Amino acid sequence: MTLHLLNCFTCNARIPSSWQTGTLCLLVETQEGLVLIDTGPGLEDYIHHPGILNTFKILTKVPLDSEETAIRQVSRLGYHPQDVRNIVLTHLHFDHCGGVNDFPWAKVHVHQAEHEAFMGKRRQFTDLAYVRRHLSKPVEVIDYHDRGKNWFGLPAIRLPFHPEMWFVPLFGHTRGHCGVAISLGDRWLFHVADAGPVGLEDYAPRWLVHFVLGPHFDRLRSFASTHPQVTITTGHMWLDFFEANKSITN
């Protein structure tokens, strides 16, 4: 099994200029075909910029290179786009789900609370990053809800893939935000997406982290220190991470 780590949206801070990041999406070989975990923006977003992307252009430096789209990267890796049969979404912000429409044949897996938040009224400021057109085309959406199970003591929902995968609810950044845990044999990769700052590093005021990303930062850092067999990644990683970590083979 090979897991590819893709930068699907470069987004660099203006101040400080050293904060250079990319949106981490995961492409996983499974017995059920390729599973894409988050998509980054889609091809249409590079032609018709959603309003939230225009805001990002003002606040940050974004090269807007369509070669970073998941569908282009899947092809460059030697796969056919149709090999992506399932898409697992940590949440439905534009920079994590915009590419869904590039894979209209794929099933989309998302937490029910997140799907409802996306389709419902805007109730918190992070809802502004939802773009309705990203789920406007006919696509099979599979909703998940809590079933009383756990993964390493964290409430979790088993996903129907091999190797073993779990949704881990980490609500806060959005109302249905989830991490995704992936078995790597005797190790695990736990992608906590936007439940923690880049790389879980302590570089921003705690009140700001809590306000924007939710209440999980300290708990996730504690979890990482007590579970050495688990590697944690976040939804946005420093650019040098992508250079050093292109794939994991089990």
C-alpha positions, 0 to 999 in steps of 0.5 A: 500500500502506498499513501501519497502526500499532496500539496493541493493549494499553496498559501503563504502568509504576507506577514511573516513571510516565512509562513509558507504552507500547502493544503495537505491531501492524501491519496491512498491505495486501498483494496477498494481503489484509490481513496482521496482524503480532501481535494484542495480547490478544483479546476473550476475554482481556478477559472471562476474564483469563489469569493472566499478565494479572492479574500485569500488572495488579498490576505495571503500570497497564493500562486493559483497554479492549477497544476496543484489540483488533485486531479492533475496530480493523480494523473502525474502519479501515473493513475487514471482519475477514474481510479479515485473511487472514493473521496473522504472529506475532513470538512467542506471548506473550499480549500478542502473539498473544491475538487469534488466536482473533478471526480463526479464518479466518486462517492463522497464520505463526510460526517452528517453534521458537516454536510448539514452545516454546509447545506444549512444556514451560516451560523459561525464565521468559518461557515464563510469558507463554504462554497455551495457549488462544490456539492451542486452537481449530482454526486453520491454523498455518504453521511456518517454519524457517531456509533459509540466506537473508538480509536485509541480511546477517541470517539471514532467511526469506522470507514469501509476501506482496507487498510483500516480507516476511521473518522475521528470527530474533532468538531470546532473549526467547523460544526462537523469537522473530522480527522482521519486515521489510516493504518500503516501496518504497525503504525498509524497516520492521524490526519487531524486536518484543521483541528490544529495549527500547521504541524501542531506547532505552538507558534500562534496565541492559544486564544487565536488557535481556539477561536479559529481551529477549535478546542483540540490543540492541547489534547492532540499534542498530548495524544501525540506524546503518548502514542509514538506509533501515530504520526500526526499531520494537519490540514496545512503543512509547511512547504518543506514538509512536502519536499521531504514527505512525498509518499509512505509505502507499507 
